[in-house]
Amino acid sequence: MSTVVADGVPAKIPPVASPVDEDPVKIASNISYHAHYSPHFSPFKFEPEQAFYATAESVRDRLIQQWNETYFHYHKLDPKQTYYLSMEYLQGRALTNAIGNLNVQGGYADALNKLGHELEEVVEQEKDAALGNGGLGRLASCFLDSMATLNLPAWGYGLRYRYGLFKQRIGKDGQEESAEDWLEKFSPWEIVRHDIVFPIRFFGQVEVQPNGARKWVGGEVLQALAYDVPIPGYKTKNTNSLRLWEAKAVSEDINLFEFNDGQYETAAILHSRAQQICAVLYPGDATENGKLLRLKQQFFLCSASLQDIILRFKERKVGKGTRSWSEFPDKVAVQLNDTHPTLAIPELMRLLMDDEELGWDEAWEVTTKTIAYTNHTVLPEALEKWSQAVMWKLLPRHMEIIQEIDKRFIEMVKSTSPDLEHKLSSLCILDNNPQKPVVRMANLCVVSSHSVNGVAQLHSDILKAELFVDYVSIWPTKFQNKTNGITPRRWLKFCSPELSQIITKWLKTDEWVTNLDLLVNLRKFADNEELQAEWKSAKLANKKRLAQYILRVTGVDIDPNSLFDIQVKRIHEYKRQLLNILGVIYKYKKLKEMSDEERKNTTPRTVMIGGKAFATYTNAKRIVKLVNDVGAVVNTDPQVNNYLKVVFVPNYNVSVAEMLIPGSELSQHISTAGMEASGTSNMKFALNGCLIIGTLDGANVEIREEIGEQNFFLFGATADQVPKLRTEREKGLFKADPRFEEAKKFIRSGAFGSYDYNPLLDSLEGDTGYGRGDYFLVGHDFPGYMEAQTKVDEAYKDSKRWTKMSILSTAGSGKFSSDRTISQYAKEIWNIKDCPVP
Ligand code: 26V
């Protein structure tokens, strides 16, 4: 333990309050300043945790300076600006990213050394901001990084959840969830904006004004308070904003009479309701209350963000006098990250008509030109449908507007596309099925947006050919593809500095960090022995670091010389972690049946699986339990454990991914074809020189095209074969591979303990009461999967060949930069231009 005083830091390095240049001595003095005057900790201690907060506050000073300059620059130039509306952001840790983007890595590392700390240790103190579930939230965060790096005037809007995605622990019954208290101390990155507050109404009724105008009144009114998180671009001054809303009650909403009367709960009822809104990401929606809360969250985000956007539009008149509303789409683009922020559509209509007094046609023109929608899934159970009754109660004026949009859409189809009339019952927005009348949010988005996009070519093709096929004939040019991407800063430069340095050395430039296509120039060195040796040693260093981490969090000692095989993502049946573990089980059984000599000829493997199962998703939780049970048996079996280990990596999140991905050699992206919209971890793994075993699904298709089919272990049914295979399965025409049967039987025999796996295994049979036996076609794809795995084992034995494939994976990853994705959104959907801060 070191203290500031004992180190003599204040004496040697006098605290300096203002942000500083790159001189480590001055940086150290600024860190000391924050440590010393911080109201959060005693100034007499300077342990790693205090060092983290003081360092973060020092870095934040720089960010705030750039962030203010950026705001004023945008305000002065008044360019068209994009607003990304998302219910999820998976920001992860911010310190390494901020220091790296500001390009002050060396200065801060030296400064912390002077203060008795290591930067690596200090950054580990930060908790992940996990305000999201999985790929959709992480995509939003990668997009923010690219938007700032490309100097685009673009902001994110989201909710400031008090508790993010749950913390996962593995107990004797499998996954256990607990609250993730990311704000336990405080977040040094958020700036509360007491000047930015908007009223948000719920419930109430619609009142007709004397002039016939309609007005939403009554109900309960809460406040949305802004918290800004600065988003620095890489090596640029532009620092954008992620604005997160928090719900508050108005101060008069405490009834002092009731309070003094001892009725504390009723006195503060609105305070308590306000707290509920941003309490947790994804409140369980099994109950009516849960559904209502989730809808309130969505509306809260949309209403606060749009009021803010409109205010900014009005403020930025730049000498042009009053603005005309028809200019709004020339200044504002709103991107809906899936259907979660769909209520932005009726809310913008309402604000324009009821508050700004535009007529329907004018408001509709502005709204449709402003809003664009991204679809992130074709799974029917994930397509949002809200009960009309709940919507009428919570948002009566919005329901009137949605009804009117639907009515006009139906009229339009009848008059312009009479051949589609018989399809109207599925095309229209309100599903008036008397059993369960609902609002179909995706339909509302398609009807009301000027652009609809999927997130990988195959996914966009499926949208056009299936889910939205009839809309395509109405609006042939509305549908687009924008293949996802990932930020090369976080996902290569910062998480794997060793490999990054090698790439920079061989490319003779570090420009690849902002122009990822340059990686293609590595191809010509793929056989070079010197590069191969450096590449292997960097990968080995990353594997050793990962092995230490695994030992620390699981107690399992893994061999860095074995093949590191990783599957990390949310646990879902369509992602088929079950296929992976069944393959492992079969392999384990065969290893046990082999002689010692035979085992020695196999390729030693460490299989790591990680991810969170939604708390109420029983089968996903059974899969987590199975992986853990298999690990417990295999890892302690002395006959086998030199050749095979199985690790469940607990509490998978962004920081854990930053540790796992650089150390990976093979990763599994094995969803049933047609079901994974894109996937983005596949891109992160490939970028880090990891080979992929996968199906022709989502972005795998394009990754394989880019890196070359000989460098991709492909197996499985294709998306267009899937429907027929399912029908055959239902008709009992499927003949199971004996290896598949053997693996299942082995589990049922109790080889992995006494837990009842029958319900999970039954879901793989064609004749169960589950209604859709082996819907995900694990049985069909099993033999192909096993053969692909055999090819993996063979390829790994030839280290030169494997290393070449690894280099070619990185070399072929240029397309998957989120800089490319965002440039396409900017040009082809938002029509915005960069606006670099001088
Ligand atoms: C949500 C749910 C909720 C109910 C149970 C079933 C289910 C299945 C899927 C989903 C996903 C909703 C949207 C989503 O997160 N999509 C992901 O978006 C990523 C970024 O575009 C993409 O890479 C992933 O493939 C896609 O699953």
Residues whose N, C-alpha, C, O or C-beta is under 5 A from the ligand:
A	BS01	26V	G135 L136 L139 H376 T377 L379 E381 A382 V455 E676 A677 S678 G679 T680
